[in-house]
Amino acid sequence: MTAALAPAFPWGDVWGQDEALSQLQAAASDPAQLAHAWLITGPPGSGRSTLASAFAAALIAEPGDEAAMRQVLAGTHPDLTALRTEGVIISIKDARALVERSYFSPSLGRYRVMVMEDADRMVERTSNVLLKALEEPPERTVWILCAPSDADLLPTIRSRVRTLRLREPEVTDVARLITSRTGVDAAVAEQSARLAQRHIGMAQRLATDADARARREETLRRVLAVRGVGDAVETAARIVQLATDDAKALTAERDEAEREALLRTLGIAAGAAVPPAVRGQLNALEDDQKRRATRSLRDGIDRVLTDLESMFRDTLMLQLGRPGDLINRELQDELTSLAASWTSRRTLTVLDRISATRSNLEGNAAPVLALESMLVTVASGRTP
């Protein structure tokens, strides 16, 4: 990222997206280039949310007003409304509330900015709530939607936004970033960036959490060892357990901090009994945390499927005579043996089944049963 394209504030945390950065900087400074609605797309870890926050800060605050920009980046500015979900879907109630706020005039800033992260988590009925707001927005309201791909949104939504596609960074670029952020060894950073398939957040987690790296390796080795239905059943249960452990590691500390903060706000000392009058607020927090845990577990299983796809993709690369293009280099001996023991057609069958399993899980299939079915295909080469 060049200094000319990346002034320190508020764009300093945007990394590796010079072209997108240039477009948004121009739009923030020139009303003639500013669309009323934007869709920022890119693979997980590409920096969609970071870029959306920086763009919102540049739109709301007057140039040079760093105090207002910091408010926006912290999510506390009154002219910013951001909808983030840690649930399975964005609820129609939350979407309606967002739309209602979009019609308020800016109170302090130049624009009112509505940010919807994970816009791909809207069902069709919820998407329709946004249509009129996107068709006829107030003059000083700007929408910023974020999603992995424009294909994840309805055509009616896509036709009403300006799409900005982020590029996927190179492994070496991600490794350098992780080393500069965390100080980890360059070799660990490279391995983590490669295994995370250039997902910046996941690469940083793998680089700084040896347990996360160990859980990933155990999962892949267990799948490689599946030989029959019994192995499939046992391994499916273990994958769900590992994903559960991973989700708990991500959420447990945050859940406890939220609970303690709420109790302090209510004036309840640590360890004291919760009075019945405020128990409802604590129950509401616990319900939110349970929904977040469900989402975190589903995301964890999805990451497992992504890791498995990378492993069988490596197997296919070996079968095609391309050993220098592997993601899971640490498993090269095992994957070379696997590549020699079955056909490329069988590898493609397994990859198709992993993709189908992801779709089944998005449709709320039971995780253990879906994984069992997938692993039977791994063991037999045939879809059950």
C-alpha positions as CSV (number, residue, x, y, z in Angstrom):
1,M,0.0,0.0,0.0
2,T,1.6,3.3,-1.1
3,A,1.7,6.3,1.2
4,A,0.0,8.4,-1.5
5,L,-3.0,6.2,-1.4
6,A,-3.1,5.5,2.3
7,P,-3.1,8.6,4.6
8,A,-2.7,7.6,8.2
9,F,-6.2,8.5,9.2
10,P,-8.9,7.1,9.0
11,W,-7.5,4.7,6.4
12,G,-4.5,3.5,8.3
13,D,-5.9,0.0,9.1
14,V,-6.9,-0.7,5.5
15,W,-4.3,-3.0,4.1
16,G,-3.5,-4.4,0.6
17,Q,-6.5,-2.8,-1.2
18,D,-5.0,0.2,-3.0
19,E,-7.5,0.3,-5.9
20,A,-10.6,0.1,-3.7
21,L,-9.0,2.6,-1.3
22,S,-8.4,5.1,-4.1
23,Q,-12.0,4.8,-5.3
24,L,-13.5,5.3,-1.8
25,Q,-11.2,8.2,-1.0
26,A,-12.2,10.0,-4.2
27,A,-15.9,9.3,-3.4
28,A,-15.6,10.7,0.1
29,S,-14.0,13.9,-1.1
30,D,-16.1,14.5,-4.2
31,P,-19.9,14.3,-4.1
32,A,-20.0,13.8,-7.9
33,Q,-18.3,10.4,-7.4
34,L,-20.4,9.4,-4.3
35,A,-23.0,6.7,-4.9
36,H,-25.9,6.5,-2.4
37,A,-25.3,2.8,-1.8
38,W,-22.2,0.6,-2.0
39,L,-21.6,-3.1,-1.8
40,I,-18.1,-4.1,-0.7
41,T,-17.3,-7.7,-1.6
42,G,-14.3,-9.9,-1.0
43,P,-13.3,-13.2,0.5
44,P,-13.4,-13.6,4.3
45,G,-10.4,-11.9,5.8
46,S,-9.9,-9.4,2.9
47,G,-10.8,-6.4,5.1
48,R,-14.4,-5.6,4.0
49,S,-15.4,-4.4,7.5
50,T,-12.3,-2.4,8.1
51,L,-12.7,-0.6,4.7
52,A,-16.4,0.1,5.4
53,S,-15.5,1.7,8.8
54,A,-12.8,3.9,7.3
55,F,-15.1,5.0,4.5
56,A,-17.9,5.8,7.0
57,A,-15.5,7.9,9.0
58,A,-14.3,9.8,5.9
59,L,-17.9,10.4,4.9
60,I,-19.3,11.5,8.3
61,A,-16.4,13.7,9.6
62,E,-15.1,16.9,8.1
63,P,-11.6,16.5,6.6
64,G,-9.1,16.7,9.4
65,D,-11.6,16.2,12.2
66,E,-9.8,13.2,13.8
67,A,-12.0,13.2,17.0
68,A,-15.1,12.6,14.9
69,M,-13.4,10.0,12.8
70,R,-12.3,8.2,16.0
71,Q,-15.9,8.2,17.1
72,V,-17.0,6.6,13.9
73,L,-14.3,4.0,14.0
74,A,-15.3,3.2,17.6
75,G,-18.9,2.9,16.5
76,T,-20.1,5.6,18.8
77,H,-20.9,8.5,16.4
78,P,-24.6,9.4,16.3
79,D,-24.6,9.6,12.5
80,L,-23.3,6.0,12.1
81,T,-25.7,3.0,12.4
82,A,-24.0,-0.4,12.0
83,L,-25.8,-3.7,11.9
84,R,-23.7,-6.7,12.7
85,T,-25.1,-10.1,13.4
86,E,-23.6,-13.0,15.2
87,G,-26.7,-15.0,14.6
88,V,-27.4,-17.4,11.7
89,I,-29.4,-14.7,9.8
90,I,-30.2,-11.0,9.9
91,S,-33.7,-10.7,11.4
92,I,-36.3,-8.8,9.6
93,K,-36.9,-6.8,12.8
94,D,-33.3,-5.6,12.8
95,A,-33.4,-4.7,9.1
96,R,-36.6,-2.7,9.6
97,A,-34.9,-0.8,12.5
98,L,-32.0,0.0,10.2
99,V,-34.2,1.3,7.4
100,E,-36.1,3.5,9.8
101,R,-32.9,5.1,11.1
102,S,-31.7,5.7,7.5
103,Y,-34.4,8.4,7.1
104,F,-33.0,10.5,9.9
105,S,-31.0,13.6,8.9
106,P,-27.4,13.7,10.0
107,S,-27.1,15.3,13.5
108,L,-23.5,16.3,13.5
109,G,-21.7,14.9,10.5
110,R,-21.8,15.5,6.7
111,Y,-23.7,12.3,6.0
112,R,-25.7,9.6,7.9
113,V,-24.1,6.3,7.1
114,M,-25.8,2.9,7.4
115,V,-23.4,-0.1,7.5
116,M,-24.7,-3.6,7.1
117,E,-22.1,-6.3,7.6
118,D,-22.8,-9.8,6.6
119,A,-25.5,-8.7,4.2
120,D,-25.4,-12.2,2.7
121,R,-27.2,-13.4,5.8
122,M,-30.4,-11.8,4.7
123,V,-33.2,-14.1,3.6
124,E,-35.3,-12.9,0.6
125,R,-38.1,-11.4,2.8
126,T,-35.5,-9.4,4.8
127,S,-33.8,-8.2,1.6
128,N,-37.1,-6.8,0.4
129,V,-37.2,-4.6,3.4
130,L,-34.1,-2.8,2.1
131,L,-35.3,-2.2,-1.4
132,K,-37.3,1.0,-1.0
133,A,-34.6,2.5,1.2
134,L,-32.0,1.8,-1.5
135,E,-34.3,3.0,-4.3
136,E,-35.1,6.3,-2.7
137,P,-32.6,7.2,0.1
138,P,-32.5,10.6,1.7
139,E,-30.1,13.0,0.0
140,R,-27.5,12.8,2.8
141,T,-27.7,9.1,3.6
142,V,-25.2,6.6,2.3
143,W,-25.6,2.8,2.6
144,I,-22.5,0.4,2.8
145,L,-23.2,-3.3,2.6
146,C,-20.6,-6.0,3.0
147,A,-20.7,-9.6,1.7
148,P,-18.3,-12.2,0.3
149,S,-19.8,-11.9,-3.2
150,D,-22.4,-9.9,-5.0
151,A,-23.9,-13.3,-6.0
152,D,-24.9,-13.7,-2.3
153,L,-27.5,-10.9,-2.6
154,L,-30.7,-10.7,-4.6
155,P,-30.4,-9.2,-8.1
156,T,-32.8,-6.4,-7.0
157,I,-30.3,-5.4,-4.3
158,R,-27.3,-5.7,-6.6
159,S,-29.0,-3.4,-9.2
160,R,-29.3,-0.6,-6.6
161,V,-25.7,-0.5,-5.3
162,R,-22.3,0.3,-6.6
163,T,-20.1,-2.8,-6.2
164,L,-16.5,-2.6,-5.1
165,R,-14.6,-5.9,-5.3
166,L,-11.6,-6.4,-3.0
167,R,-8.7,-8.4,-4.2
168,E,-7.3,-11.5,-2.3
169,P,-3.9,-10.8,-0.9
170,E,-0.9,-13.1,-1.5
171,V,0.4,-15.5,1.2
172,T,3.7,-13.6,1.4
173,D,1.8,-10.3,2.0
174,V,-0.4,-11.8,4.7
175,A,2.7,-13.4,6.4
176,R,4.5,-10.0,6.5
177,L,1.4,-8.3,8.0
178,I,1.1,-11.0,10.7
179,T,4.7,-10.8,11.6
180,S,4.5,-7.0,11.8
181,R,1.4,-7.1,13.9
182,T,2.3,-9.9,16.3
183,G,6.1,-10.4,16.1
184,V,5.8,-14.1,15.5
185,D,8.5,-16.0,13.7
186,A,8.4,-15.5,9.9
187,A,8.1,-19.2,9.3
188,V,5.1,-19.5,11.6
189,A,3.5,-16.5,9.9
190,E,4.1,-18.0,6.4
191,Q,2.6,-21.4,7.5
192,S,-0.4,-19.7,9.1
193,A,-1.1,-17.5,6.1
194,R,-0.9,-20.5,3.8
195,L,-3.1,-22.8,5.9
196,A,-5.6,-20.0,6.4
197,Q,-5.7,-19.5,2.6
198,R,-4.8,-15.8,3.0
199,H,-7.7,-15.1,5.4
200,I,-6.0,-12.4,7.5
201,G,-8.0,-12.9,10.8
202,M,-7.7,-16.7,10.7
203,A,-4.0,-16.4,9.8
204,Q,-3.4,-14.2,12.8
205,R,-5.2,-16.6,15.1
206,L,-3.3,-19.7,13.8
207,A,0.0,-17.8,14.2
208,T,-0.7,-16.8,17.8
209,D,-2.6,-19.8,19.1
210,A,-0.8,-23.2,19.1
211,D,-4.0,-24.9,20.2
212,A,-5.9,-23.7,17.2
213,R,-3.1,-25.1,14.9
214,A,-3.2,-28.4,16.8
215,R,-6.9,-28.7,16.4
216,R,-6.7,-28.1,12.7
217,E,-4.0,-30.7,12.2
218,E,-5.8,-33.3,14.3
219,T,-9.0,-32.8,12.2
220,L,-7.2,-33.3,8.9
221,R,-5.2,-36.4,10.1
222,R,-8.4,-38.0,11.5
223,V,-10.2,-37.5,8.2
224,L,-7.2,-39.1,6.4
225,A,-7.5,-42.1,8.7
226,V,-11.2,-42.7,7.9
227,R,-11.6,-46.2,6.4
228,G,-15.2,-47.2,7.1
229,V,-18.6,-46.3,8.6
230,G,-17.3,-46.7,12.1
231,D,-14.4,-44.3,11.5
232,A,-16.8,-41.9,9.9
233,V,-19.2,-41.8,12.9
234,E,-16.3,-41.4,15.4
235,T,-14.5,-38.8,13.4
236,A,-17.7,-36.7,12.7
237,A,-18.3,-36.6,16.5
238,R,-14.7,-35.6,17.1
239,I,-14.9,-32.8,14.5
240,V,-18.0,-31.3,16.1
241,Q,-16.3,-31.5,19.5
242,L,-13.1,-29.8,18.2
243,A,-15.2,-27.1,16.5
244,T,-17.2,-26.7,19.8
245,D,-13.9,-26.3,21.7
246,D,-12.7,-23.8,19.1
247,A,-15.9,-21.8,19.4
248,K,-15.8,-21.8,23.2
249,A,-12.2,-20.5,23.1
250,L,-13.3,-17.6,20.9
251,T,-16.4,-16.7,22.9
252,A,-15.9,-17.7,26.6
253,E,-13.7,-14.8,27.6
254,R,-16.0,-12.3,25.8
255,D,-19.1,-13.8,27.3
256,E,-17.8,-13.4,30.8
257,A,-16.6,-9.9,30.2
258,E,-20.1,-8.9,28.9
259,R,-21.7,-10.5,31.9
260,E,-19.5,-8.7,34.4
261,A,-20.0,-5.4,32.6
262,L,-23.8,-5.8,32.7
263,L,-23.7,-6.6,36.4
264,R,-21.5,-3.6,37.1
265,T,-23.9,-1.4,35.2
266,L,-26.8,-2.8,37.3
267,G,-24.8,-2.1,40.5
268,I,-24.4,-5.8,41.4
269,A,-21.2,-6.8,43.1
270,A,-19.2,-9.8,41.8
271,G,-20.5,-13.0,43.3
272,A,-23.6,-11.4,44.7
273,A,-27.1,-12.9,44.0
274,V,-28.9,-11.4,41.0
275,P,-32.2,-9.7,42.2
276,P,-35.3,-11.0,40.4
277,A,-36.1,-7.4,39.1
278,V,-33.0,-7.4,36.9
279,R,-32.8,-11.1,36.1
280,G,-34.6,-10.6,32.8
281,Q,-31.8,-8.4,31.5
282,L,-29.3,-11.1,32.4
283,N,-31.4,-13.7,30.7
284,A,-31.6,-11.6,27.5
285,L,-27.8,-11.3,27.5
286,E,-27.5,-15.0,27.9
287,D,-29.9,-15.6,25.0
288,D,-27.8,-13.4,22.8
289,Q,-24.7,-15.2,23.8
290,K,-26.3,-18.6,23.0
291,R,-27.2,-17.4,19.5
292,R,-23.7,-16.1,19.1
293,A,-22.3,-19.5,20.2
294,T,-24.6,-21.3,17.7
295,R,-23.2,-19.0,14.9
296,S,-19.7,-19.5,16.1
297,L,-20.0,-23.3,16.1
298,R,-21.5,-23.2,12.5
299,D,-18.7,-20.9,11.4
300,G,-16.2,-23.3,13.0
301,I,-17.6,-26.3,11.2
302,D,-17.5,-24.3,8.0
303,R,-13.8,-23.6,8.6
304,V,-13.3,-27.3,9.0
305,L,-14.9,-27.9,5.6
306,T,-12.7,-25.2,4.1
307,D,-9.6,-26.9,5.5
308,L,-10.8,-30.3,4.2
309,E,-11.4,-28.7,0.8
310,S,-7.8,-27.5,0.8
311,M,-6.5,-31.0,1.7
312,F,-8.4,-32.8,-1.1
313,R,-7.6,-29.9,-3.5
314,D,-3.9,-30.6,-2.7
315,T,-4.6,-34.3,-3.4
316,L,-5.9,-33.4,-6.8
317,M,-2.9,-31.2,-7.5
318,L,-0.6,-34.1,-6.8
319,Q,-2.7,-36.3,-9.1
320,L,-2.3,-33.7,-11.8
321,G,1.4,-33.5,-11.3
322,R,1.6,-30.1,-9.5
323,P,3.3,-30.8,-6.2
324,G,4.7,-27.3,-5.9
325,D,1.2,-25.8,-5.5
326,L,0.2,-27.3,-2.1
327,I,-1.5,-25.5,0.7
328,N,-0.9,-28.3,3.3
329,R,2.8,-28.9,2.7
330,E,3.2,-30.4,6.1
331,L,1.0,-33.3,5.0
332,Q,2.7,-33.8,1.6
333,D,3.9,-37.4,2.3
334,E,0.4,-38.5,3.5
335,L,-1.3,-36.8,0.6
336,T,1.1,-38.2,-2.0
337,S,0.2,-41.7,-0.7
338,L,-3.5,-40.9,-0.9
339,A,-3.2,-39.5,-4.4
340,A,-1.6,-42.7,-5.6
341,S,-4.2,-44.9,-3.9
342,W,-7.3,-43.6,-5.6
343,T,-8.3,-41.8,-8.8
344,S,-8.8,-38.1,-9.5
345,R,-12.5,-38.9,-10.2
346,R,-12.8,-40.1,-6.6
347,T,-11.1,-36.9,-5.3
348,L,-13.6,-34.8,-7.3
349,T,-16.4,-36.8,-5.8
350,V,-15.2,-36.0,-2.3
351,L,-14.8,-32.3,-3.1
352,D,-18.4,-32.3,-4.5
353,R,-19.6,-33.9,-1.3
354,I,-17.9,-31.4,0.9
355,S,-19.6,-28.6,-1.1
356,A,-22.9,-30.4,-0.7
357,T,-22.3,-30.8,3.0
358,R,-21.8,-27.0,3.4
359,S,-25.1,-26.4,1.6
360,N,-26.9,-28.9,3.9
361,L,-25.5,-27.2,7.0
362,E,-26.7,-23.8,5.7
363,G,-30.1,-25.5,5.5
364,N,-29.9,-26.4,9.2
365,A,-29.0,-30.0,8.8
366,A,-27.7,-31.7,12.0
367,P,-23.9,-31.2,11.9
368,V,-22.9,-34.7,13.1
369,L,-25.2,-36.4,10.6
370,A,-24.1,-34.2,7.7
371,L,-20.4,-34.8,8.5
372,E,-21.0,-38.6,8.9
373,S,-22.5,-38.7,5.5
374,M,-19.6,-36.7,4.0
375,L,-17.0,-38.9,5.6
376,V,-18.7,-42.1,4.3
377,T,-18.0,-40.6,0.9
378,V,-14.4,-40.1,1.9
379,A,-14.1,-43.7,3.0
380,S,-15.9,-45.2,0.0
381,G,-15.6,-42.8,-2.9
382,R,-19.3,-43.0,-3.4
383,T,-22.1,-40.6,-2.3
384,P,-24.5,-42.4,0.1
